[in-house]
Amino acid sequence: MIEKDRTKEVRGAVKRVTPEALTASAMVVQGQTILLAPVDTGNLRSSITFVVEGLVALIGTNVEYAPYPEFGTVNMKPQPYLRSGLLRSKANVRQIFKSDLGRAIKGAI
């Protein structure tokens, strides 16, 4: 017996879950980044935010001096909080997408 083609249902489910998974993932990366950000006044740490635009999640800060601790200077060694936050979050981000997409696909078929 041939089963009904559920491609449209699965595609719709994936489109619905992707922004949710991106938002959850961005929150995880933001949290790690905040934990890793060097603290002097706390301004850098408190400025780290995220935004989800379509299929892209952006995590960062608008603090003018943010690149200096991330990449270092002639007089200061790098303290990579953005890149390290992302790397430390990879497994959690994968799990979020695996779980959310799995549920969405299972619900669509």
N, C-alpha and C positions, 0 to 999 in steps of 0.2 A: 504494500500500500504506500503510495506517495503522499508525503506530508505536505501541508499547505506551506507555500513560500512566505516566510515571516520577515523577509529582508527589510521591508518598510517599517515594521514594528521595531525591529532591532535598531535600525538607523535612528529612528525617532527617540528611542530610549537612550541611546548613546549621546545624542545631541542634548537631551535634557540633563543627563548626569554630568557631562563634562564641565559645565560652569560650576556645579556644586563641588566636584572633585578638585577643580583648580582652586577654588576658594579655600577649601579645607587644606589643600597642600600648601597654599601661600601662607596660611596661618601657621602651619607647622614650621616652614622655613623662616618666617618672620620671628617666631618664638626663639628658634635656635640662634638666629642672627642677633637678636636682642641680648641673649645670654652671653654671646661671644664678643659683643662690642666693648671696646675699652671704655672705661669710665673715668672722667675727670670731674665734669660738672653734671653729667647725666643727660646733657642736651642731645648728644649723638644717639644714645640708647633710646631716649624717648621719642626721637624723630623717625625711627624706622617704621615704615608703613608698607602696605601692599595695595595693589589695585589689579583687578581682573578685567582685561579688555579682550573680548572675543575668546580666542583660544590661547591667550597669553596671560600669564600672571607675572607682574612686576613687583619685586621687593626691593626697597631702597630707602634713601633718605634725601632730603633737600638741603641738608646741612652743607654749607660751602666747603668746610674742611674735611668732609668725609673721606675723600680719596687718600688723604695723608696717612691715617692709621691703616687703611686697607692695603696700600701699596708701599708705604714707607717713604722716607725722604733721605737725603744725604745724612741727616743727623738722627734719624729714627728708624729702627727696624720695622718691617711690616708686621701688622697684627690683623691678618685677613679675617674679618668677621662676616662679611657678606659671602664670599666664596666658601669659607669653612662652614657657615650655616647651611648653605645649600648642600654641600657634600655630606654633612652629618645627617641631613634630612632625607637623603635619597631613598633609603629603605622604607621609611614611613610614607613617603610620597608614592612609591611603587605600590605599597599595600593599600593605600587609599584608593588609587585607581583600580587596582585588581578587585578589591571588594565592591566598590561602587559600580563599576562596569559589569562585574559578574552578576550582581543583584539586578541591574537594569536589563541585562540580556535575558536572564532567567525569567524575569517578570514579563518580558515581551514574547517569549515563545511558549 
